[in-house]
Amino acid sequence: MNNWPKSNDVLGSVNRGNAIESGLCTLCRADCQGKCETWLSSLRGREMLYPRDFGLVTAGSGNTTHVGVSYNSVRIQGNNYGAFGTPGENGDFLFTDVNLETSFGADEKTKCRVPFMTGALGSTFIAAKYWDAFAVGCALVGAPIVIGENVVGVDRDSKIEKGRISSAPELDRRIDIYRKYYDGYGAIIVQLNVEDTRNGVAEYVAEKYGDDVIIELKWGQGAKNIGGEIEVTSLDYALFLKQRGYLVDPDPEKPSVQEAFKNGAIHTFARHSRLGYTDLSSFDQVHDDFMSTVEYLRKLGFKRISLKTGSYGMEALAMAIKFASEAKLDLLTIDGSGGGTGMSPWNMMESWGVPSVLLHAKAHEYATRLAAKGENVVDLSFAGGFAKGSNIFKALAMGAPFSKLICMGRAMMVPGFVGSNIEGVLRPDRREAVNGNWDKLPASVAKYGHSAEEIFACWHDVEAKVGKDAMKDIPYGAVGVWCLVDKLSAALQQLLAGVRKFELSAISRGDIASGNRETERETGIPFITSIGDEIAHKIIDM
């Protein structure tokens, strides 16, 4: 594992656990009292872009040595003249003039106010508990949100009759909350895995919600190469899940396991999903099955279909890009290692799959090759350990012009946790409803104030959008999402302005450089002093 610094004195951020490249901890807790950079950004928004204690300090970067190959070993190029996608004629521009709106889709474009989307928030209990914060926040900022796999299967109140869903209250709840605040920007995406396909999730969603929802096929994710998992602590619930058709480990129906659970030797059960395509053994079979599935979904009425793939090898990556493009899908999310998770085997998370920067560099290579043949190329979203504006910029540039969005899982969940904990303290009558974990405000929060208006730097921006009276219904976690997106958006605007790009669509691979020769070799991004060197010689020799 890379030894990323656990604290940043310039920003005043400190990681509770082991820090990773994104600035998050390897283990992100819902009850955390702070204060990593993302955690603090959920309160203070764009304030977290600048050194603290202005007037008392000066600051300087130590991030000038790049070892190995990662997004950290990629540098952002700056341009000192010119402008692309300018918002006016007079040449007097500010970084706030940068337009971050984006869109994706083959025939029908889905508009987004910001180039961010969530990872798949599925059947893990933490996704269910904090869904209101995530969904309302994403709807308010105009970002797509993904309902992940197995949500219906684990819902004890859902009804499956003759192999098909007839009632799915948790799925309905999640869709309806987002739709309540949806204003034409963003989207709600419902993911299908093998279990969901068997249970008829697509048919249910198509009949009840039609084209309000994007349906997503799932091949995998950057955290694991087997199906989704959750952990349960109830024998009764474990038996229910096995009856639903899941693999539950250890087997809750075995008398010896039941006895061990009764005596306290076993405390938990892991629920696993089936793997896809295990009955197929050739490229042609996978191709035909995929195209048939897409055709079936279109017959159900879905106009917008996406695909999520994980950090498999180059063959699977090429298949995902080729198949999604041929089928005219609307989005392909490519999730590199190490991606985050609700629950995946730790050894697998640490050791499997293609690291994000390598996977995304190859995705661009294959997409470019496809485009050179005159073929349609599906719009791309990159995932796999993003939480900082700088790496978001680098990833968008790495995949340009095909990359339209950056997918973030854990980073977009942190503000939901923080906000809910604050709401539980400031509104005790709401503590149980919002799943607050604190009895009082920790010093890391109280230093900013003792009211929501003081603590959340973006409170009044949210209020301006929904109205003062409506703020009573907005989860504090959703305000936290707004604050984090505010910080990431401002960071991206500043970096884009620095390369003289005032439209997100103008970003290109020429805006980034490799910080070492190994990164140059693996990504195809030229070494930093090679870029423009020939022109520089001409200038000197004039």
N, C-alpha and C positions, 0 to 999 in steps of 0.2 A: 504494500500500500504506500502511496506517496505520503510524505509527512508534511501536509499543509499546515500552516500556522493556525493555532487555536484562537489567537486573539489579534485584533487590529487596533493598535493604540490610536491611530489617526481617526478612526470612526467610533472608537469606544465600544467595539463589538467583541464578544467573548463567546466561544463555543463551550457548551456544557460537556460534550463528549468529543470524540475524535473528529476533527475537521476533514472535509474532502474538498475537491476542486471547486465545487459549486459554492462553498462557504457554509453549507449545511453540515450537521453532524451525521455520522453514519446511522445513528439511531435518533430519530426525531420524536420527542414525546409531546403528547397533547397537553400535559400539565406543566410543561417547561416554563420556568419563570425568567427565561432570557439568558443571554441576549446576543444571539448571533446576528449577522447583518440582515438576514431576511426577517428575523423576528422583530428587530428594531424598525425595519422599513415598514412593517405592518402597522406601526403606530405613527411614524414620522414622515413617511412618504419621501419626497425628493430631498428633504433635509439630509438624508443619509448619503447623499452624493458628495458631501463636502467634509473637510476636516473639522473636527469639533473644536470648541473653545476659541473661536475666531477672536483675534485681538490679543491673545495671550501666546499664540503658537505660530510657528511656521512648520511646514511638512514637506517631506520628500519621499519619493517612491524608492523602494528597494527591489522592485520587481523587474529587473533588467537582465537577469540570467535565466535562460530557458534550457532546461535539461529534459531529454526525452521527447516523446510525441504525445501531445494532448492539446486541448484548446488553449491551455495556458502558454504553449510554445508557439502560438500564432500571435502576431502583432497587428495592430490596426494602423494602416497608412493614413497620413494626413495630406491634404492638398492645400496649397497656399494661394491659389487663385482660381477663378472660374466658379460656375455653379451649374447644377443639373436639377431640372424639375423645379425651377424657381417659382415662388408664389407671387411675384410681381415684376415690374419693369425697372424699378429704380436702383436695384442692386443693394438696397439697404435692408439686410435681412438679419433676423435673430434665430437662434436655435429653436425657439418656440414656434417658428414658422414651418418647421419640418412636419410634413403630413405622414402620419403612421398608419393611415387606413390601408387595408389590404382586402383581398377577396380571393376566393378559390372556387373551383368548379369547372366542369367540362362544358356543359350547355347552360345550366342555370347557376349563376354566380351567387355565392354566399358572402355577404359583406361583413367585415369585422372592423371595429374601431382601432384595435391594436393587434399586432401580429403575435398574440399569445393565445394558447388554448390549454386546457387542463389535460392531464393524463387521464386514464380510465379509472374513475372512482366507482368501484364495483361492490362486491359482496362483503368486503371487510366492514366490521361494525363501526370503525372510526369514520368511514365514508358516510354511513347512514346517520350517525349521530350529529355530524357537523354539516350535513348536506344543505340545510337552509342557508348557512353562511356562504358556502361555496357557490351555490346556485344563484342566490340573489346578487352576490358580489359580481359574478361573471356576467350576469344579465345586465347589470348597471353599467359595467365598463365596456360591454359589447364584445365579449370574448366567448368563443365556443366552449362548451363543457361536455364531457363524455361520461355517460352512465356506463360503467364497466360491466364485465361479464358476471353471470350467475345471480344477479339481483333478484330475479323472480324465483329461482330455484331454492334460495335459502330463506325466502320469506314464508314464515309459517302460516300467514294469513292468505297467501295466494292459493288459488284453486286450479288444479290441473286435472282435467277430465278427459279420459280416453287419449292421453298423451298430448293434450293441447291445453293451453292456458285459457281459463274462462274468467279469471279475476286476478289482478296483480296490483294490490293496493300500494305497495312500496314503490314499484315502478311508476305508477300513476302519480304518487306524491312527488316524486323527484321531477318528473316532466312538468307537472302543473306549477310547481314553485318557480321554475325557470321561466315558464311562459308568462307568468303573472307580471314579470318585470322586463320581458323581452320587448325591444322597441325597433326591431328591424335589423339590428346588428348582432352578429354572433350566431350561434346555432346550438341546438341540443342534439347530441349524437348518442345513439343507443347501440351498444356493442353486442355482437353475437359470438359465442364460442360454441363448441360442440353440444354442450348441455342445453344452451339456449335454443339452438337450432332444433334439437329433439323436442323441446318443450313448446315450440311454436311461438317464440317471442316475436319473430318477424311478422307473423300473421296477425298477432294481437296488436302490435304497434301500428301496422298498416291499416287495420280496420278502424282503430280508435283515433289515431292521430294523423294518418295520411302523410302528406308531404311537409308537415310541420317538423318532422323529425328526419335526421339523416341516419341511415342504418349503416353499421360498420361491421365488416367481417374481420375476424382476428386470427392472425397466424402466430403471434407471439409478442414478447416484449423484451426489453433489454435486461430485465432482472432475472429471467429464468427461461428455460426451454422446455418446460412441462406446463400442464394446465394450472389454473389458478387454485390457490389454497386459502383457507381460513382456519382458525383454531377455535374450538368450542370447549366449554367447561362443563356442559350438562350432558349426562348420559342420555336423557330423554331426547334432547336436541340432536345428538349424534345419531341416535336410532332413526329419527325423522329424516335426517339428511341421507342416510343409507337407503331408506325406503324411497327417497326421491331419485335414487339411481347413482348417487355419488360414491366414490371410493372414500371410506372413512378409515383412518389408520390411527391406533389399532382398531380392529374390527369390534364395534360395540355389541354385536350379536353373540360373540363368543362368551360362554359362561366364565372362563378364566379372566377375561378382560373386565367383565362386569364385577367380578369379585375383587379384582385388583383396584378398580375404581372405588368400590364401596369401602375398601380398607385404606384408601389414600395413597396407594402405590402408583396409581395413574391419576393424573389431575386433568389432562386435556386430551382432546382428539383433533387430528388434522383432517380436514376435508379437502379432497383433491378432485380435479376435473379430468375428463378424458383428453387424450391427445388427439389432434386432428390428423387426417390423411394417413392413418396407420394401415388402412386397407389399400393404399396406393403405393406403387413401387417405381413409377417412371414419370419423367417430365410430361409426357403426353397425357398420362392419366390425370395428373394434377391440373394441367391446363384445361382439359375438357371438363373436369369436375368444377373448377373455379368458374369457367364461363357459363356452365349450366346453372350454377348457384346465382350468379349475377342476373342471368336472364330470368330466373324464377322470381328474384326480388323485384325486378322491374315489372313483372306481370302482377305482382301484389300491389303495385302502385307507387313504389319508391322511385322518385325522380333523382334523388341524391344518395349515392352510395360511396362509402370510403373503405379503406383497408388499413389495418394496423399490423406491422410486422416487426419482428425483433432482430436481435443481433446475430442471426445465423451467418453462414458463410456467403461467399460471393455468388454462388449459384442461386441460392434462395433470394438474395438481394436483387439479382438480375431478373429472376422470375417475378418478383413483386412489382418491379418497375414496368416490365414488359406486359404482364397480364393486366395490371391496373390501367396502363395506358391503352392497351388494345380494347379493354372493356369500357373505356371512357368513364372511369371512376372519377369522382370529384376530388378526392384527396387520398394521399398515401402517407401515413405516419411511419417514419423509420426510427426505431428506438434502439440506440446503441448501449453498450455496456460501459460503465455500470449504471443502469437505470435504477430508479427507486421502486419501492414495493410496499404493499401492506403486509404481506407475509410470503416470503419465498425462502427456500433452503439457503442458508448463509454460504455454504461452500460453493453452491452454484452461482450465487450473486458475485462472489469474489473471483471466480475462475472461468466462467463460461463466456463465450461470445466475443464479438468484435468491438473494441473500444469505439466510442462515439465518433471521434474525429476521423478515424480511419474509415469507419462505415459510411459516414457522410461524404467524405472525399470520393469514395468509390461510387456512391449514389450519383454524385454529380458527373463523374466520368461516364457511367452507363447511360444516364439521362441525356448527356450531350451526344453520345454515340447514336442514341435512338433518334434524337432530333435531327442529326446530320443526315439521316436517311429519309427525312421528310415526314416522319411519323409524329403523331400526337404524343406529348409527354404529360403524364398526370402531374398535377400540382403536388408539391411535397411539403410535409411538416417534419421537422427534425426534433427528436427527443433523446434524452439520455444524460441527465445530470446538469440541468441548466437552472440557474437562479440569479445570475448577475447580468446586468445590461451589456457588459463588454463581451461575454461569451455568447450572448444572444446575437449581438451584432456579427461576431465572427462566424457563427453557424449560418446565419442568413446569407452572409457573403460567400461562405463556402459552397452553398447550394444554389446560388443565383445563376440564372434567373428563375429556376424551378421552385426554389424554396419560398413559401408564402407565410409560414407560421412556425413558431417554436412551441413545442409541447412541453409543459412543465407539470410534474406530478406533485411531489412533496412541497416544492416551493410555493405552489398556489394553495396548499392546504394550511401552511403555517399561520397565515393571517386569520383563518377560520378558527384555529385553536386559540390564538392569543385574544382575539376579539371576544370569543365566547367566554373565556375565563374572566375577562374584564367585566363583561355584562353580568356574569354571575355574581360578582362582588357589588357592582353599582346598582343592580336591580335584583335583589335577593329573591324576590318572588318569581324570577325567571331562571334562577340558577339550575334547577333540575331540567327545565325545558330546553335550555341551550347547552346543557352538559358542561357547566362551569366546574372547574377543578380547584379554584382558590377560595379561601375564606377571607382573605384580605389582599389588597394590592401589594405586590412586592415592591421593593425600593426601586427596581429597574423601571417600573411603571409610574409609581407615585411621584417620582422626580419631575414628571411632566404635568402633574395635576391630579385632582380627585373627581373630575367630571369627564364625561365622554368628550365634551366640546374642547376640553383642554388637552386630553391625552391623544386624541386622533387629529393629526394635523389636517386631514382632508374631510373632517366632519362637515364643514360648511359647504364644501363642494358637493358632497352627496345630498345635503339638504337643499341646495340650489336645484338639483336635478329632480328630486322627488317631491319637494315641498316640506315645509316645517311640520305640518300635521302628520304627514306620512312617516316621519322619522321614527315614530314610536313603534312602527312595524318592521323597521329595517334591523336585521341582526347586526350586532356590533362586529361580528366576524366578517360580514359583508363590507362594512366600512373599512376593516382591515385589508380586505382584498383590494378595495379601491386605492388605499394608501400604497400598497405594494406595487400595484400596476402604475400608479402615479410615479413612483420612483424609477421603475424599470423603463417607463415611457420617456421620462425626462432624460435618463441615461442614454437611451437609444437616440433620442433627438439630438443630444449634444454630440454623440459620436458621428451621426450622419451629417450634422452641420460641419463637423471637422473635416469630413471628406468631401464637403461641398455638395452633398446630395440632399435635396429638400423634398424628395418623394421617396418613400420606402422602395418603390419599384425600381429606382435607379441604382440601388446597391449592387455591387459586382465583386467578383473575385479579385479584381484589381485593387480593392480597398483593404486587402489584408496581405500580410507577408509572413514568411516562415522565419522564426527566431533562431533556428539551427538547421544544419544541412540535412539531418535525418528527417525532420518534419517536411522539408522541401521535397525530399525523395518520396516520402510516403503519401503526401497530399497533392503534389503537383503545384503547390503554391510556391513561387520563387522565393529564394533567400532574400532577406530584407535589403542588403546592399547591392543586389543584382538588379532590383527593380529601378528602372530609370537611369541606370548607370551609363548606358550607351548615349542617351540624350545628354546626360551630365558632361560627358567627354566632349560632345559637340559644342556645348555651351562654353566650356573652358577653352576650347580651341578656336572659338570665333575670333 
